[in-house]
Amino acid sequence: MGVVFLYLVSYNFLMKIDKSIFKSYDIRGVFPDQLNYDIALAIGRAFADLITEEGPIAIGRDMRTSSPELSKAAIEGITIQGKDVVDLGLITTDMIYFAAGNYSFAGGVMITGSHIPPQYNGLKLCKKDAVPVSVEGDMHKMRDNILKDNFKKAEKKGSVIKKDILSDWLDHALSFIDVKKIKPLKVVVDVGNGMAGILFEGLKEKLPLEIVPLYFELDGSFPNHLPAPLVPENLEDAQKKVLEEKADLGLVFDGDGDRVVLIDEKGEALRGTILTAMIAESFLKKNKGATILYNAICGWIVPEVIKKGGGKGIRVTVGHGLIKGNMRKYNALFAGEHSGHYFFRDNWYADSGLITALIALEIICSSDKTLSKIVEEFDKYDASGEINFKVDNKQKAMAEIENTYKDKAESIDKLDGVSIWFKDWWFNLRPSNTEPFLRLNIEAKGKDLLESSQKELIDLIQRYGILLTGE
């Protein structure tokens, strides 16, 4: 009778798990309704069972109020399964990738909600050498094992030690640039009360920069603005400060520090396409013939720059797990996403906001031009930015839009959603992997054409859903 009772208790607990927290690339949910101590402990157990490599698993966390509890739970789950843990404490997400690669840890877990509102939290996971957990195989296997209460039996519990990796991480990030080229620039840095602020005390000792800090205090309630730099309103404080301080540029990081948006000295934000092109050009000057990846939303200038620089450009699907896999497949030196994520082969193919920012600083300091003048060389086309719609039947809407334009289009591809190309403009319409959203990006040769095309497409897509603002 006791066994039955234990089974029922376990069954009732497991029935409370919302399967929707298992996203394509990570695990996310509202705390404590969808993600709490018990669930994080179960995830820790499932992840430990997934890892076949010998050695400890590293774990770090961000500054969210729920992160200490979830970190403690994940550590408990991992050690229950017999795996040792190295607790890295408060770190940025790119530091967990560094840890899994640099120290050959068996895997890495980052407790973070990144840029989303404070009531959320999540877990980002990787294997040894920062290899991502696969979108379907690994994530679904973990989910199913948790739902079935299917865990391996460990002979003994694992141990826990603490490790500070910040100094090693800064040295690694700085190895991507020639430190001697960095000039005494004035740089506004807005971290939105997120994790990237921990990086700059050490950097100030290594680089001749005048840092103007915005919201460096770690505060998971985000009292100033969400650390979501793709939302224009979250850039406004940094844009104003750049102008007030007559700074050379601004850097705006997301909550877990793996994404950065640049602001020029005129207060204008750089699109991901532009920074991808800038870094691609810089890398190809030093690495002739290198392969560079760019996602399906990046604009015309990126393949143009790669071709001109003698590189091999490959267009790939959006999503960090897929991009990292493709980088390994093609031995790509660099990959850029329109969303502010930039990936580097010599960083175990992982993305990093800090490395990206340092390379951008080197590009600026190696030029006799201001950032806005450098951008002018790449900003040849007009773009809409990402426009989001809430659509219940995403596939139907995409099929109807494709059907509307197919006879007028020069070409159509379905690498990621549907991209439809014309002589002087193109657009991509793709479904979100995690939400009932369609995401629209348009690029055109001229503002008038962009505006007319954008209005036409918005009107069409709104037949199937609702235009969202502030996404």
C-alpha positions as CSV (number, residue, x, y, z in Angstrom):
1,M,0.0,0.0,0.0
2,G,2.9,2.3,0.8
3,V,4.4,1.9,-2.7
4,V,1.1,2.7,-4.3
5,F,0.8,5.9,-2.1
6,L,4.3,7.0,-3.1
7,Y,3.5,6.4,-6.8
8,L,0.3,8.5,-6.5
9,V,2.2,11.3,-4.8
10,S,4.8,11.3,-7.6
11,Y,2.1,11.0,-10.2
12,N,0.1,14.0,-8.8
13,F,3.3,16.1,-8.6
14,L,4.2,15.3,-12.2
15,M,0.7,16.1,-13.4
16,K,1.3,19.7,-12.3
17,I,4.2,20.2,-14.8
18,D,3.2,22.4,-17.7
19,K,4.9,20.8,-20.7
20,S,4.9,24.2,-22.5
21,I,7.9,25.3,-20.4
22,F,10.1,23.2,-22.6
23,K,10.8,25.5,-25.5
24,S,12.8,24.9,-28.7
25,Y,16.1,26.3,-27.3
26,D,15.6,26.5,-23.5
27,I,13.2,26.1,-20.6
28,R,11.1,29.1,-19.5
29,G,8.1,29.6,-17.3
30,V,6.4,31.8,-14.7
31,F,7.8,31.4,-11.1
32,P,6.5,29.6,-9.1
33,D,3.4,28.5,-11.1
34,Q,5.2,26.9,-14.0
35,L,8.8,26.7,-12.7
36,N,9.6,26.1,-9.0
37,Y,12.0,24.3,-6.7
38,D,10.5,20.8,-7.3
39,I,10.4,21.3,-11.1
40,A,13.9,22.7,-11.3
41,L,15.1,19.8,-9.2
42,A,13.5,17.3,-11.7
43,I,15.1,19.2,-14.6
44,G,18.5,19.0,-12.9
45,R,18.1,15.2,-12.5
46,A,17.0,14.8,-16.2
47,F,19.9,16.9,-17.4
48,A,22.4,15.0,-15.3
49,D,21.1,11.7,-16.8
50,L,21.4,13.2,-20.3
51,I,25.1,14.0,-19.9
52,T,27.3,11.0,-20.7
53,E,30.7,12.8,-20.4
54,E,32.8,12.3,-17.4
55,G,33.4,15.3,-15.1
56,P,31.3,17.9,-13.3
57,I,28.5,20.0,-14.5
58,A,28.9,23.8,-14.2
59,I,25.9,25.9,-13.0
60,G,25.5,29.7,-12.9
61,R,22.6,32.1,-12.3
62,D,21.4,35.6,-13.0
63,M,20.1,38.2,-10.6
64,R,16.4,37.4,-10.7
65,T,14.8,37.0,-7.3
66,S,13.9,33.4,-8.0
67,S,17.3,32.4,-9.4
68,P,18.9,31.4,-6.1
69,E,16.1,29.0,-5.3
70,L,16.1,27.5,-8.8
71,S,19.9,27.2,-8.8
72,K,19.8,25.4,-5.5
73,A,17.1,23.1,-6.8
74,A,19.0,22.3,-10.0
75,I,22.2,21.6,-8.1
76,E,20.3,19.3,-5.8
77,G,18.8,17.4,-8.8
78,I,22.2,17.1,-10.5
79,T,24.0,15.8,-7.4
80,I,21.1,13.3,-6.6
81,Q,22.0,11.7,-9.9
82,G,25.6,11.3,-8.8
83,K,27.1,14.1,-10.8
84,D,29.5,16.7,-9.3
85,V,28.7,20.4,-9.6
86,V,30.8,23.4,-10.0
87,D,28.8,26.4,-8.8
88,L,29.9,29.6,-10.7
89,G,27.5,31.9,-8.8
90,L,26.3,35.1,-10.5
91,I,27.5,35.1,-14.2
92,T,26.5,36.0,-17.7
93,T,25.1,33.3,-20.0
94,D,28.1,33.5,-22.3
95,M,30.2,32.6,-19.3
96,I,28.5,29.2,-18.9
97,Y,29.4,28.4,-22.5
98,F,33.0,29.5,-21.8
99,A,33.1,27.3,-18.7
100,A,31.8,24.2,-20.6
101,G,34.5,24.7,-23.2
102,N,37.5,26.1,-21.4
103,Y,37.5,23.8,-18.4
104,S,36.0,20.8,-20.3
105,F,33.2,20.5,-17.9
106,A,30.7,17.8,-18.8
107,G,27.9,20.3,-19.3
108,G,26.5,23.7,-18.2
109,V,23.3,25.1,-16.7
110,M,22.4,28.7,-16.6
111,I,19.5,29.9,-14.5
112,T,18.1,32.9,-16.3
113,G,15.1,34.6,-17.7
114,S,17.3,36.7,-20.0
115,H,15.3,39.7,-21.3
116,I,11.7,38.6,-20.4
117,P,9.6,40.1,-17.5
118,P,10.6,39.5,-13.9
119,Q,7.9,37.0,-13.0
120,Y,9.6,34.6,-15.5
121,N,12.7,32.5,-15.2
122,G,14.3,29.7,-17.1
123,L,17.3,27.4,-17.7
124,K,19.7,27.4,-20.6
125,L,21.6,24.1,-21.1
126,C,24.7,23.0,-22.9
127,K,26.9,19.9,-23.1
128,K,30.7,19.7,-23.0
129,D,32.4,22.2,-25.3
130,A,29.2,24.3,-25.3
131,V,27.5,21.9,-27.6
132,P,23.8,22.9,-27.4
133,V,21.1,20.6,-26.2
134,S,19.3,19.5,-29.3
135,V,15.9,21.1,-30.1
136,E,13.9,17.9,-30.3
137,G,15.9,14.8,-29.2
138,D,17.5,16.0,-26.0
139,M,14.8,18.5,-24.9
140,H,12.0,16.0,-25.5
141,K,13.9,13.2,-23.9
142,M,14.4,15.3,-20.7
143,R,10.8,16.3,-20.7
144,D,9.5,12.8,-21.2
145,N,11.7,11.4,-18.5
146,I,10.5,14.0,-16.0
147,L,6.9,13.4,-16.9
148,K,7.4,9.6,-16.4
149,D,9.5,10.0,-13.3
150,N,12.1,8.0,-15.2
151,F,15.5,8.7,-13.6
152,K,18.7,6.6,-13.2
153,K,19.7,5.3,-9.8
154,A,23.0,6.8,-8.6
155,E,25.3,4.9,-6.2
156,K,26.2,8.1,-4.3
157,K,25.4,11.7,-4.3
158,G,27.6,14.2,-6.2
159,S,29.7,16.9,-4.6
160,V,29.5,20.7,-5.0
161,I,32.4,23.2,-5.2
162,K,32.4,26.9,-6.0
163,K,34.6,28.6,-8.7
164,D,35.1,32.2,-9.8
165,I,35.8,32.3,-13.5
166,L,35.3,36.1,-14.2
167,S,39.0,36.9,-14.6
168,D,39.6,33.9,-17.0
169,W,36.5,34.9,-19.0
170,L,37.7,38.5,-19.4
171,D,41.1,37.3,-20.6
172,H,39.5,35.0,-23.1
173,A,37.1,37.7,-24.4
174,L,40.0,40.1,-24.8
175,S,42.0,37.6,-26.8
176,F,39.7,38.3,-29.7
177,I,41.1,41.8,-30.2
178,D,44.4,43.7,-30.2
179,V,44.1,45.5,-26.9
180,K,46.8,48.0,-27.9
181,K,44.4,49.4,-30.6
182,I,41.7,50.4,-28.1
183,K,41.6,54.2,-27.7
184,P,40.2,56.1,-24.7
185,L,36.6,56.2,-25.9
186,K,33.7,57.3,-23.8
187,V,31.2,54.5,-23.8
188,V,27.7,54.5,-22.3
189,V,26.8,51.0,-21.1
190,D,23.2,50.2,-20.2
191,V,22.8,46.7,-18.6
192,G,19.2,47.2,-17.5
193,N,20.0,46.0,-13.9
194,G,21.2,42.7,-15.5
195,M,24.3,40.6,-15.4
196,A,26.6,42.4,-17.9
197,G,27.5,45.0,-15.3
198,I,29.8,42.6,-13.5
199,L,32.1,42.6,-16.5
200,F,33.1,46.3,-16.6
201,E,35.0,46.8,-13.3
202,G,37.6,44.3,-14.6
203,L,37.6,45.7,-18.1
204,K,38.3,49.2,-16.9
205,E,41.6,47.9,-15.6
206,K,42.5,46.4,-18.9
207,L,41.2,49.0,-21.4
208,P,41.5,52.8,-21.6
209,L,37.8,53.3,-21.7
210,E,35.7,55.9,-19.9
211,I,32.6,53.9,-18.9
212,V,29.3,55.8,-18.3
213,P,27.3,53.2,-16.4
214,L,23.5,52.9,-16.6
215,Y,21.7,50.6,-14.2
216,F,24.6,48.4,-13.1
217,E,22.9,47.5,-9.8
218,L,21.8,43.9,-9.9
219,D,18.0,44.0,-9.5
220,G,15.8,41.2,-10.9
221,S,12.7,43.5,-10.6
222,F,14.1,45.7,-13.4
223,P,13.0,49.0,-11.9
224,N,14.2,51.1,-14.9
225,H,13.3,49.1,-18.0
226,L,13.3,45.5,-19.1
227,P,16.8,44.4,-20.3
228,A,15.3,43.7,-23.8
229,P,17.3,45.8,-26.2
230,L,15.3,44.8,-29.3
231,V,12.4,46.8,-28.0
232,P,13.1,50.4,-29.0
233,E,11.8,52.0,-25.8
234,N,14.4,50.1,-23.8
235,L,17.2,51.8,-25.8
236,E,15.9,55.3,-25.1
237,D,17.8,55.9,-21.8
238,A,21.1,54.9,-23.4
239,Q,20.4,57.0,-26.5
240,K,19.7,60.1,-24.4
241,K,22.8,59.5,-22.3
242,V,25.1,59.1,-25.3
243,L,23.9,62.5,-26.5
244,E,24.2,64.1,-23.1
245,E,27.7,62.8,-22.5
246,K,28.8,63.3,-26.1
247,A,29.9,59.7,-25.9
248,D,31.6,57.8,-28.8
249,L,29.0,55.0,-28.6
250,G,26.6,53.1,-26.4
251,L,26.3,49.4,-25.5
252,V,22.9,48.0,-24.4
253,F,23.0,44.4,-23.1
254,D,20.1,42.1,-22.4
255,G,19.5,40.6,-18.9
256,D,21.9,37.7,-19.1
257,G,24.6,39.5,-21.1
258,D,24.8,37.3,-24.2
259,R,23.2,39.9,-26.5
260,V,24.3,43.5,-27.2
261,V,22.9,46.4,-29.3
262,L,25.2,49.3,-30.4
263,I,24.2,52.9,-30.4
264,D,26.3,55.4,-32.5
265,E,27.4,58.8,-31.3
266,K,24.3,60.4,-32.8
267,G,22.0,58.2,-30.7
268,E,21.0,55.8,-33.5
269,A,20.8,52.1,-32.8
270,L,22.5,49.7,-35.2
271,R,20.5,46.9,-36.7
272,G,21.8,43.4,-36.3
273,T,22.3,43.1,-40.0
274,I,24.7,46.1,-40.0
275,L,26.8,44.9,-37.1
276,T,27.0,41.4,-38.7
277,A,28.3,43.0,-41.9
278,M,30.8,45.1,-40.0
279,I,32.2,42.1,-38.1
280,A,32.2,39.9,-41.2
281,E,34.3,42.5,-43.1
282,S,36.7,42.8,-40.2
283,F,37.2,39.1,-39.9
284,L,37.7,38.5,-43.6
285,K,40.5,41.0,-43.7
286,K,42.4,38.7,-41.3
287,N,41.0,35.4,-42.4
288,K,40.8,35.2,-46.2
289,G,38.3,32.7,-47.6
290,A,36.6,32.0,-44.2
291,T,33.1,30.7,-44.0
292,I,30.6,33.1,-42.4
293,L,27.0,32.3,-41.6
294,Y,24.1,34.6,-41.4
295,N,20.5,33.9,-40.6
296,A,17.5,34.1,-42.9
297,I,16.5,37.5,-41.7
298,C,19.8,39.3,-42.3
299,G,19.6,41.9,-45.1
300,W,21.3,42.1,-48.5
301,I,24.4,43.9,-47.2
302,V,25.7,40.8,-45.3
303,P,26.1,38.5,-48.3
304,E,27.4,41.4,-50.4
305,V,30.1,42.1,-47.8
306,I,31.1,38.5,-47.5
307,K,31.4,38.1,-51.2
308,K,33.4,41.3,-51.6
309,G,35.7,40.2,-48.8
310,G,36.4,36.8,-50.5
311,G,34.6,34.8,-47.9
312,K,32.0,32.0,-48.3
313,G,28.6,33.1,-47.0
314,I,25.9,30.6,-46.0
315,R,22.4,31.6,-45.1
316,V,20.9,29.5,-42.3
317,T,17.8,29.1,-40.1
318,V,17.2,31.4,-37.1
319,G,17.9,30.0,-33.7
320,H,21.1,29.6,-31.6
321,G,21.0,25.8,-31.4
322,L,20.6,25.4,-35.1
323,I,23.3,28.1,-35.8
324,K,25.8,26.5,-33.5
325,G,25.2,23.1,-35.3
326,N,25.7,24.7,-38.7
327,M,28.8,26.5,-37.6
328,R,30.3,23.1,-36.6
329,K,29.1,21.6,-39.8
330,Y,30.7,24.2,-42.0
331,N,33.6,25.2,-39.7
332,A,32.4,28.7,-39.8
333,L,34.5,31.5,-38.3
334,F,31.6,33.7,-37.4
335,A,27.8,33.8,-37.5
336,G,25.5,36.8,-37.1
337,E,21.8,37.0,-36.3
338,H,19.5,40.0,-36.9
339,S,18.4,39.7,-33.2
340,G,21.7,40.8,-31.7
341,H,23.3,37.3,-31.2
342,Y,26.8,36.8,-32.6
343,F,28.7,33.5,-32.6
344,F,32.4,32.8,-32.8
345,R,34.2,29.7,-33.7
346,D,37.0,30.4,-31.3
347,N,34.5,30.7,-28.5
348,W,33.4,27.1,-28.9
349,Y,30.9,28.3,-31.6
350,A,28.9,30.1,-28.9
351,D,27.5,33.6,-28.8
352,S,28.7,36.4,-26.6
353,G,27.6,40.0,-26.0
354,L,31.0,40.9,-24.5
355,I,33.1,39.5,-27.4
356,T,30.9,41.3,-29.9
357,A,31.2,44.6,-28.0
358,L,35.0,44.3,-27.9
359,I,35.3,43.5,-31.6
360,A,33.1,46.5,-32.4
361,L,35.3,48.7,-30.2
362,E,38.4,47.5,-32.1
363,I,36.6,48.2,-35.5
364,I,35.9,51.8,-34.4
365,C,39.3,52.4,-32.9
366,S,41.0,51.0,-36.1
367,S,39.1,53.6,-38.2
368,D,39.5,57.3,-38.3
369,K,35.8,57.6,-38.6
370,T,33.0,57.9,-36.1
371,L,30.7,54.9,-35.6
372,S,27.9,56.7,-37.6
373,K,30.3,57.2,-40.5
374,I,31.3,53.6,-40.4
375,V,27.7,52.5,-40.4
376,E,27.0,54.7,-43.5
377,E,29.1,52.3,-45.6
378,F,26.9,49.4,-44.7
379,D,23.4,51.0,-44.3
380,K,22.5,50.9,-48.0
381,Y,19.0,49.5,-47.7
382,D,15.9,50.4,-45.7
383,A,14.4,47.8,-43.3
384,S,11.3,47.5,-41.3
385,G,12.7,45.8,-38.2
386,E,10.7,42.8,-36.9
387,I,6.9,43.2,-36.9
388,N,5.0,40.7,-34.8
389,F,1.4,39.4,-35.2
390,K,-0.5,37.1,-33.0
391,V,-1.9,34.5,-35.3
392,D,-3.6,31.2,-34.3
393,N,-3.3,29.4,-37.6
394,K,0.2,30.4,-38.6
395,Q,0.7,27.9,-41.4
396,K,-2.6,28.9,-43.1
397,A,-1.7,32.6,-42.9
398,M,1.8,32.0,-44.4
399,A,0.3,29.9,-47.2
400,E,-2.2,32.5,-48.1
401,I,0.5,35.3,-48.1
402,E,2.7,33.2,-50.3
403,N,-0.1,32.5,-52.7
404,T,-0.8,36.3,-52.9
405,Y,2.7,37.1,-54.1
406,K,3.9,33.9,-55.9
407,D,3.1,35.2,-59.4
408,K,4.8,38.5,-58.8
409,A,7.9,37.2,-57.1
410,E,11.3,36.6,-58.7
411,S,12.0,33.8,-56.2
412,I,10.6,32.1,-53.1
413,D,12.5,30.0,-50.5
414,K,11.4,28.2,-47.4
415,L,14.6,28.0,-45.5
416,D,12.9,29.6,-42.5
417,G,9.2,30.4,-42.8
418,V,8.8,31.9,-46.3
419,S,11.0,34.4,-47.9
420,I,9.7,36.1,-51.0
421,W,12.1,38.1,-53.3
422,F,11.4,40.8,-55.8
423,K,13.7,43.1,-57.8
424,D,13.8,45.9,-55.3
425,W,12.5,44.5,-52.1
426,W,12.0,41.2,-50.2
427,F,10.3,40.0,-47.0
428,N,10.5,37.0,-44.7
429,L,7.4,35.8,-42.7
430,R,8.2,33.1,-40.2
431,P,6.5,31.5,-37.2
432,S,7.8,31.8,-33.7
433,N,9.0,28.5,-32.3
434,T,7.6,29.2,-28.9
435,E,4.5,31.4,-29.3
436,P,1.5,31.9,-31.6
437,F,3.3,34.7,-33.4
438,L,4.2,35.4,-37.0
439,R,7.3,37.6,-37.4
440,L,7.6,39.8,-40.5
441,N,10.8,41.4,-41.7
442,I,11.0,43.6,-44.9
443,E,13.9,45.2,-46.7
444,A,13.7,47.5,-49.7
445,K,15.7,49.8,-51.9
446,G,14.1,53.1,-50.8
447,K,11.9,54.3,-47.9
448,D,8.9,54.9,-50.1
449,L,8.9,51.3,-51.4
450,L,9.5,50.0,-47.8
451,E,6.6,52.0,-46.4
452,S,4.2,50.9,-49.2
453,S,5.2,47.3,-49.0
454,Q,5.0,47.3,-45.2
455,K,1.5,48.8,-45.2
456,E,0.3,46.2,-47.8
457,L,1.7,43.3,-45.9
458,I,0.4,44.4,-42.5
459,D,-3.1,44.8,-44.0
460,L,-2.9,41.3,-45.4
461,I,-1.6,39.6,-42.3
462,Q,-4.1,41.3,-40.1
463,R,-6.8,39.3,-41.9
464,Y,-5.4,36.3,-39.9
465,G,-4.3,37.9,-36.7
466,I,-3.6,40.9,-34.5
467,L,-0.7,43.3,-35.0
468,L,1.4,43.5,-31.8
469,T,3.2,46.5,-30.6
470,G,6.2,46.7,-28.2
471,E,7.3,43.1,-28.9
